[in-house]
Amino acid sequence: MTGATTGARAEIHHEHRDVTGGWLRPAVFGAMDGLVSNFALIAGVAGGTAETRIVALAGIAGLAAGAFSMAGGEYVSVASQRELAQAEIAVERRELERHPEAEEAELARMYEQRGVDPETAREVARQISRNPEEALAVHTRAELGVDPDDLPSPVLAAVSSFLSFSLGALVPLLPYLLGVRGLWISAAVSMVALFAAGAVVSRVTARSWWFSGLRQLLVGAVAAALTWGLGSLIGTGGL
């Protein structure tokens, strides 16, 4: 009893953060992309003209163009990745149908390479191979690094990218849509949003929230300052 109790007390329970970032990473980075790019665009146009209507129009165009570009690019990228995975899964399925013994032996070798003793590895491979769909899933995860039942959706990826980019791009544009004149309100709102977005990113990094927030704020501010300067130069030069 004492040994069992001691063993139970010696158990270690801990959890790891999701190092892939899950859904949070693409959502936040998509929003930050929209925020930084449209803030910089608006700052550049505002540097060249005092016409609020023109600045707002540029911001709307930047939001639409960027969101559609992000959605289209994400759709093509994920669709291509999915099609490639499906093609390779089909190859693996044919091999399992035509050469089941060889595939079972290959699976046993995989377990042996992971430290399982040969006899146990062969038995595990035999039991898994009794179910063709389970065998396919195990082989594709081990050899391709994908789950045949959980392939990414290109439509979902495109919609998510469109929405996250649009949300970020709307932040610096919103003051102009509400009738505010001048860049400083848009800049102030954007700076707060940049810091907040950077702080949220700290949840999927090893950095502190204030470091991530300040880093993102600095990146956005530099981008906006450079485009504002370029816009001012072009506006003054009458190009």
N, C-alpha and C positions, 0 to 999 in steps of 0.2 A: 504493500500500500504506500509506504514511504517513498519507494523508488518511483512508483507511478506518479505520485504527487509531485516529486521533484522534477520528473520529466515534463509534466504538464506546465510547471512553473517556468521551465527553461524554454518553452516555446516562444518564438519571436513573431509578433504580429505587426506588420507595417504595410503601408500602401505607398505606391509610387504615383506621381503625377503622370498624366497622359503626355508622353514626350512628343507625340505627333501633333498635339494641339487640338485634335478633334475638329468639331465644327467651329470652335471659337477662333482658331487661327485664320482660316480663309475669310471669315466674316469680318473680323477686325482689320485685317490687312487690306481687304477690298475696300472697306470704308475709309481707311487711311489713305489709300491710293486716290480715291475720289476727292477726299478733303484736300490733300496736298496739291494735286494737279489742278483742281478748280480754283483753289485759293491763289495759287501762283498765276493762273491764267487771268483771274479777275484783277489781281494786283498789277499784272503787266498791262492790261487794257486801261485800268484806272490811272496808271502812271502816264499814259499817253493821251488821255482825254478826261475831261471833267463831266462829260455827258453820262448821266446816270443810266439813261435808257440804253446806251450802247454797251456800257459795262454789264448791265443786267442781261442783255441779249447775248453777249459773249459768254456769260456764265451759264445761261440756259443751253446754248450750243455746246459748251464744254461738257456739261452734265450729260446731255443726250448722246453726243459723239463718244464720250468715254464709256458710258454705260453700255451702249450697243457694241462698242469695240470689245470691251471686257467680256460681255456675254457671248458674242460670236467666237472670240478666241478660245474661251473656256469650253464652249460646246464642241468645237472642232478638236481641241486637245483631248478632252475626256472621251469623245466618241472614238477618236483614233486609238486611244489607249484601250478602250473597251473592246473594239473590234480585234485588235492584236491579241488581247487576252483570250477572247472567245475562239480565235483561230488556233491558238496554242492549246487551249483546253480541248478542242476537237481532236487535235493530234494525239493528245494524251489519252482521250477516250478510245480512239481507234487502237492505240497500242495495248490498252487494257483488254479490249475485245479480242484482238488477234494473238497477243502474246501474254496471257495472264500469268503464266509461271515465271516468265522473265521479269515482269513488272513486280510480282510478289518478291522475287529474289532481290530486286533493286531496292524495294522498300525495306527489306530486312537489312541490307547493307547500310542504308541510311541510319537506321537505329543503332547498328553496330558502331558506326562512326561517331555517334553521340554518346557512346560509352555503355550501351546495353550489351550484355553478354550474348554471344551468337545464338544460343538455344532459345533464350527469351525473345530475342529480336525476330527469329524465324516464326515463333509462335504468335507474336503480336502481329506480324505481317500477314500470317495465315488468317487470323481472325478478322482483321480489317478487310482483307481481300474477299471475304465471303459476301460482303455488301459492295457491289460495283460502284454505287454512287458515293459511298463513304471512302472507298479506295481512290476514286477520282479526286475527291476533295482533298484527301491527304497528300496525294501525289502533286497536285497543282499548287497546294500551299508550300510544299517542300521544294519543288523544282522551279516554280514560277513566282512564288511569293504573293499569290492572289487567291481569293476565296471565290469559287465559281458561283456561289449563292449570294455573294455580296459585292458584285461589280458596281463601280460608280455609275451614276445616271448622268448622261450629258445634259439632259433637260434641266434636272435639278441643279446641276453645277452652273448652267447658264443663267437660270433665274436667280440663284443665290448671288452670283457675281453682279448681275444687273442691279439687284436691290441694294446690296451692300455698297457698291460704288455710288449709286444714286443718292443714298442716304448721306454718305460722306461729302459728296459734291454739293449737296443742298445746303450744307451748313454755311459756307461763305457767301452763298447766293441769297439766302433767305432775307437778310437785312435789306438788300436792294429790292426784293420782291415786295417787302412791306413798306417801301417808300422812303427808306433811310438814304440820305445823300452823304457821299464821302466814303472813303475806304476804311476809316479808323474803326467803325462799329463792326464791319465785316472782319477786320483783322483781329479785333479783340475776341469776338465770338470764335473765330477759327483757332486762335491761340489756346483758348480754354479747351476747345474740342481736341486739339492736337495733344495737349498734355493728358487729358482724360483717356484718349485712345492709347497713348503710350503706356499709361498706368495699367490699363486693362491687359495690354500685351505682356506685362510682367507675370501674369498668371501662367503663361506658357513659356517662360524663360526663367533663368536662375537669377535675374537681376531684381533689385528692389523697385517698388512702384515709382518712387520719386526719380530714380535714375532713368528708367524707361520713359517716364513722362517727359522729363527734361530733354532727353535725347531726341524724342520725336518732335518736341516743340522746336528745338534748334534746327532740325532738318527742314521742317516746314517753313520756319521763319527765314532761313537762308534762301530757300527756293523762291519764296515770295519776294524777298528783298532784291534778289538778282533779276527776276522778271520785271519787278516794278522799275528798277533802274534801267533795264533795257527798253521798257515801254516809254519811260520819260525821255530817254535819249532819242528814240525814234519820233516821239511826239514833238519834241523840241526841234528836231531836224526837219520835220515836215515830210518824212518819207511816206 
